[in-house]
């Protein structure tokens, strides 16, 4: 017997006033752009910036200033795409610039925008055929990669090094990382547990671990972000264009 899902119920309370610092979607566009469809100028940052309000551009600047490219994550063959989407949303919210994905052939590969809330569009995603391949690629780029895994040599979160680029790998929800992937990593880590439960849900584990590692890395750097001025400029152009396109799409639904 198939159970029918209940329709979504909207909260009946009065909406809270909008904080200008939290502008999203069409609120971040100048009013003129919601009336007339502009002739898009490919590669012209001044054009895209002209479509955004000052508040929206200020928000973009604050995000760019806090972007970290020296902290990243690898999602290795996660079975539930909702978990992948939730972790990508967490990674973007914490200010990570990139994330790495190893596909699971048995998983649904559809985009779950209700979970990501478009967060995946604001970060760079890189695909790898295996977890071991992702580990080798990251190590070649100067990263130390640690896999979430319960073994006798696993480091606690506060023992993970923050003095250089670091990546955390989260493996299959039931199987964990493969032996080949573990062998290619710099080490393993675990989150201390105070209850009877042996481990956290993978999306919760990722949120806890990435938040602590990102905070430790920023403390070591002495700044919120680590992008060069050239990288910031390129990211600014990309975000101006993406913000305008997303806002126009949301405003016309």
N, C-alpha and C positions, 0 to 999 in steps of 0.2 A: 504494500500500500504506500503510495507516494503522499507525503505530508505537504500540504500547501503552505507556502510561506506567507506570513502576515505582511501586509503592505507597510511601508515605512511611514511612521507617524511623525509629524513635525512638532517641535516643541512650541507650545502655545504662548509662552511668556513673551514679554516685550523684548526686542533685541537691544543689546547694549550699544552705546554710542561707539562709533568706529574710532580707534586710535590711529591718527595719521601715520604713526611709525609702523603700523601693521597693515598698510595698504596692500591689497591683493587684487588681481584680476582687473576688471574694467575701471575700478576706482583709481588705478594708477595711470590712466590714460587721459590726455587732454580731451575736453568734451567734443571738439570738432571731429576727432577721428572716429567717434561712435556714430557720426552722421554720414560722412562720405567715405567711401573706400579709396584709400590713397594708391597712387602708382608706386609700387615698391621699388626702391633703389637698392639693388643687391650690393652688399659690401660697403654701403655708405652709412657709417655710424652716426653722423650728424643727423641723417634722415630719421633713423630709428629713435635716437635720443629726443628728437623734436616731438615725437608722439607721446612721450612720457611726462607725467607731472614732476615737479621738483621733488616732491616727497618720495615718489617712486624711485627716482634716480638716486636720492640720498640713501634709500634702503639698499639699493644695489651696491653703492659704494661701501656701505658698512659690511655687507656680506662678502664682498671681494677682499676687504681688509682682513677678514677672519678666515679665509680659505687656507686649508692645510693640504699641501701635496705630499708631505713627508709622513702622513698617517693614512693608511688605506686598509681595506678588508678584502678577503677572498671568500666568496660563497660557493662552496664546493659540492655540487650535485644535490642541492636542497630539493626535496621531493615536493613540498607544498609551495606553489608560487606565491601564495599570500605571505609566507614567511620571507621569501626573497624580497617582495615588495615592501614589507614592513621594515626590513633591515636597511634597504636603500633609502627609505624615508628617514630613518634614524641617522644614517651616515650623512645625508645632506643636511639634516638639521644640526648636526654637530660640527658642520663646516668642512667635512672631507671633500676634496676635489675629485677623487676618483674611487671607483670600486671595480672589482674583478669578479667575473662570473664563470663558473664551470657548469655547463648545462647538464641536466639530468634527462636522459632520453625518454624516461617513463613519465616525466612530469608535463603538466599543461604549461605551455609557453605563452599563453595569452597575457596581455598587459592588464594589470589590476589597478587602474587609475583611482578607484575608490579607496584603495589602501595607500598608494604612493602619493596621492594628491599632487601629481605631476612633479614630485621631488626628483624622480629619476631623470628628468629633462635638464636639471640644473647641474648634474655631475657627469663626469666622463665614465663610460662603462667599457670595459675591455673583456673580451671573451677568450677563454683558453680551453684546449681540448681536455686537459686533465688537471687535477690539483698539483701534481708534480711539475707539469709544464708551467703552471702559474708560479710555483715556488721558484723554479729556475729563472724565469723571466724577471721576477722581482729581485732576486738576489743579484742578477746581472745589473740591475738598476741601483744597487746599493742598499736595498732593503734587507732587514732581518725579519724573517717570517716565522711566526709562532702559531701553532695550531691548537685550538681548544681540544684538549684530550686529557682523560684521567689516567695518568701513569705516575710512577714513583718519582720521575724527574721533572714533572710539570712545575713551572714557576707560578707563584701567586701573582695576581695582577700588579701589586705594588713592587714586585721584583723585576718586572719587565723593563728593559733598557729604554730610556727616553733620550739618549744622547745622539741619536741618529734616526734615519728613516726606519719606520717599523710598520709591519702589516700583520693583521690577525686573520687566521683562517677558521671558518666555521663549516664543519662537514655535514654530511647527510644526517637527517634527524635521528635515524635509527642505527645506521652503520658507523657513523663518524668518518673521519678521514681514512683513506686506504693506507696500507703499509708503505707503498711506494711514495705517497704524498708525505707521510710522516718522515720518511728517510730524507726527503729533499728539503725539509724545513730546518730552520735554525734551532728549533726546540718546540716545546709545548707549554701551555699554560692552563691554569684552572681557576675557577672562581670559588673562594671558600664558602662552604655551606654551613649554616647554623641550625638547620632543621633536619627532619627525617628524610626529606627529598634529596636524592643524590645529585640532581642537576636541574638547571633552569631550562625553560623552553628556549629554543635556539634564538628566537627574536629578542627575548628578554636578556639572554646571555650576551648577545651582540651589543645591545644597548648599554648594559653595565660595563662591559669590557672596553668598548670603543670610547665611551664617555671618560673613563678613567685614564686610558692611554692618551687620548687627545688632550686632556687637561695636563697630564704630566709632560707631554711634549711642548705645549705652550709655556708651561712653567720653565722648562729648560731653555727655550728660545727667548723667553722674555718678551714675547709679542703674541698677538692673537693669530696672526697668519704668517706664512713663509714664502709668498710668491714674490718673484722679482717684478720690477716695474714693467718690463716688457710683457710678462705673463699677465699682470693685472690689466694692462691696456687691451690685450687680446681678449681676456675674459669679459672686460667691460663691453666691448663691441658685441660679443656673443650674447651677453645678458640683456643688453638694450634691445636687440632684435628679438630674442625669445620672449621677453616681457611684453613687448608690443603685440606679438602674434598670439600669445596665450590670452592676454587680456581682451583682445578683439574677439577671439573665439568664445570666451566665456560671456562676453557682453552681448553676443548675438544668439545665444541659445534660446 
